[in-house]
Amino acid sequence: MAATKIRWGDTLDEDDSLPTNTIIGPDKQGVKIITTYKKNDKGETVKVVTKTRVSRVQRKIFDVAAERKSRLRRFGEATKEQAGDSVTVQQAEDIPFERVQKTRQTTEEKRAEKEDLRSALQGSDKSAVVGSLRDMLYRRRMERQLALARGQIAAPERPPDEDSDASTLPQAGSKPGGYVPPSRRAGATMSDGDSMRRREENSVRVTNLSEDTREDDLRELFSPFGPISRIYIAYDRETGESRGFAFVNFVHREDAARAVAKLDGHGYDNLILRVEFAAPRAERA
Amino acid sequence: MRPYLLKGHERPLTQLKYNREGDLLFSCAKDHHPTLWFSEDGARIGTYIGHNGAVNTCDVSMDSTRLLTGSSDSSAKLWEVETGRNVFTFKYKAPCRAVSFSIDEQLAALSTDPFMTTTPVINIVRISEDPSEQSDEPVQRLTGFSKKINRVTFTDLNTVLISAGEDGIVRRWDVETGKVKEEAQLHDKEIRDMQLYMDGTHMVTASVDKMVKLVDTQTLEVLKSFNTDRPANAAALSPIFDQVLIGGGQDAADVTTTSDRAGGFQSRFIHKIFMEEIGSVRGHFGPINAVAFRPDGRSFATGGEDGYIRINHFDNDYLSGRFL
């Protein structure tokens, strides 16, 4: 058979039509999956799957305005406008509405507040104070402050701020004011590996979260218990929605334990939270 | 918020105005072409060509069919909004600084600046239904000013005209007799902007003396005053929240000596009752000359000395009242 002649097997391959393109969705979460097939340069069939999230935005406008929009024709300078003129541009950068922060308390104000608290707590019957969780958390924090003031407990670790005395700053480095790694600061007793293990122990898993919960909300909820080193909310990769659980890492295990004790079963955004210590990595695997 | 930047003007903006439904935005600048935009996506619809000087001000009729503009070329022009056709020209001997339609649009007030030997005047003209019968003969002339008048507005069923100007005085005029009914020295320096609340009961004035004041329309009594720490060029009242939007910033002449942060070129939101600053939105590279709230309160526009107009649609967390 002549080499130039096309064999029927080859022609069949050439004619092999591409599978039909499919569009699935959008489903309940608004995810639309578009599957398309195409040939690349080498003649191979390539399957392209595109997942997109579809969202509907409903807006009400006046009938007059809608009618006007369809009727209006360009005039004046606008008729000479080219596509590349970019008279109107939407800024790529997101400009936030910057809320004004309340001015920080001065040292005098803080001291006065502490005095107030001391006198207030002196006569209060602890069991009589029944209130919402928020109140209780606040009371606890205040009690801790009070105990601190009396010297009953050690001061919690905190970054130095301008209110604190210069003499209390950690001075472990050769130069005063130079950077000192946390593990070498005064009061740090554990090695790096140890602190790593500890950190994992202090991780709290929060489940049954509402989808609208953001990091800041969790911070607000958990920060009364003590310093937090990290908050992680799991988001769905496709939809970008929260998957309903999060991890909160506390600096101190005691704080984590109290958070678990207090917040497990706490109602939050119409859902009942489940708060527990996160299982160590090895167990989870 | 991802604002729309409208670069249609080559010179500083002077005034921004929404129509009643809020779908159209009119802008005036010191270049010669007032411009019409869609307020939703900022698309330019057209420019009104005919003025030969800086356009100081504009006003749009309730039904969005007619636009009145006042210019430093000593004229004011009446336009057909949708075609950009110039219907009529009012000719004066001095720059036209402020214009305003009356509530029924039968009348319009046009103020002219002091110029050479002429003193400032507010001319009240009759606006006829048929543009061909339009005349520029004033039906009333309000005189007795020595400084320019920056804003005028009708109130009290068109029996009273309120004027505010360079002398810091706000006056209530009887339109019938042409006499001053009340006047009050509200500011030490020039009043740059005066905008009524949507129900007309009170208004806000912005002045170079760094003060923004909330004023009773009937009595000219100062209800609230805010010190903004910087010259205030424009102020508007939110139709849905108790908020005042203030635009301003350092004088254009001093701008190069300061950074854009220190200059205070943000649009600032202040609570109308507690007089506390709620927040701010940055963006302009120079002082803000004009601000306007869309009538539904969900969006606002600012116009700067930098020649840009910025249309900001509020995010949901602003609208849900989290910032109140």
Interface residues (C-beta under 8 A of the other chain):
Chain A: I61 F62 V64 A65 R68 K69 R71 L72 R73 R74 F75 G76 E77 A78 T79 E81 S86 V87 T88 V89 Q90 Q91 A92 E93 D94 I95 P96 F97 E98 R99 V100
Chain B: M1 R2 P3 Y4 L5 L6 K7 G8 E21 G22 D23 L24 H33 T35 W37 F38 D41 G42 A43 R44 I45 G46 T47 Y48 I49 S64 E82 T83 G84 Q266 F269 E276 E277 I278 G279 S280 V281 R282 G283 N312 F314 D315 D317 Y318 F323
